[in-house]
Amino acid sequence: MLDLKEAIRKRRQELCLSQADVAARMKVKPQSFISKIERGERKITLDDIALIEKAYRIKIDFVITEV
């Protein structure tokens, strides 16, 4: 079973997006934000989940069920 950071990285790769692409879609976060999430160096807040949902074009339940 994937943990949240792995699910996020997997989805980004499925969409053929770089970390910079995702950060640009989020508009308020630098590329390092995505990198830190994927490496497990940053805790993810509910606000972050909402931004991730939009950037990755997924529903929050996808993220939750993948964990």
C-alpha positions as CSV (number, residue, x, y, z in Angstrom):
1,M,0.0,0.0,0.0
2,L,1.3,3.5,-0.9
3,D,1.7,6.2,1.7
4,L,0.6,9.7,0.9
5,K,3.9,11.0,-0.3
6,E,4.3,8.0,-2.6
7,A,0.7,8.4,-3.9
8,I,1.4,12.0,-4.7
9,R,4.6,11.3,-6.5
10,K,3.0,8.4,-8.4
11,R,0.1,10.6,-9.6
12,R,2.5,13.4,-10.7
13,Q,4.5,10.9,-12.7
14,E,1.3,9.4,-14.2
15,L,0.4,13.0,-15.4
16,C,4.0,13.4,-16.8
17,L,4.5,16.5,-14.7
18,S,7.6,17.8,-13.1
19,Q,7.6,19.1,-9.6
20,A,8.0,22.6,-11.1
21,D,4.9,22.0,-13.3
22,V,2.8,21.0,-10.2
23,A,4.1,24.0,-8.3
24,A,3.1,26.3,-11.1
25,R,-0.4,24.8,-11.1
26,M,-0.6,25.5,-7.4
27,K,0.5,29.1,-8.0
28,V,1.3,29.7,-4.3
29,K,4.0,27.2,-3.7
30,P,7.6,26.8,-4.9
31,Q,8.9,23.6,-6.5
32,S,10.7,22.8,-3.2
33,F,7.3,22.5,-1.5
34,I,6.5,19.5,-3.8
35,S,9.9,18.1,-3.3
36,K,9.7,18.2,0.4
37,I,6.2,16.5,0.4
38,E,7.5,13.7,-1.9
39,R,10.5,13.1,0.4
40,G,8.4,13.2,3.5
41,E,10.1,16.3,4.9
42,R,7.0,18.4,5.1
43,K,3.7,17.6,6.8
44,I,0.7,18.1,4.7
45,T,-2.2,20.3,5.9
46,L,-5.8,20.2,4.8
47,D,-5.1,23.4,2.9
48,D,-2.3,21.6,1.1
49,I,-4.6,18.7,0.3
50,A,-7.0,21.1,-1.4
51,L,-4.2,22.6,-3.5
52,I,-2.9,19.1,-4.4
53,E,-6.4,18.1,-5.4
54,K,-6.6,21.0,-7.9
55,A,-3.0,20.6,-9.2
56,Y,-3.2,16.9,-9.7
57,R,-6.8,17.0,-10.9
58,I,-7.9,14.3,-8.4
59,K,-10.5,14.1,-5.7
60,I,-9.4,14.0,-2.0
61,D,-10.8,10.6,-1.7
62,F,-8.3,9.3,-4.3
63,V,-5.5,10.6,-2.1
64,I,-7.1,9.1,1.0
65,T,-7.8,5.7,-0.5
66,E,-4.3,5.4,-2.0
67,V,-2.8,5.8,1.5
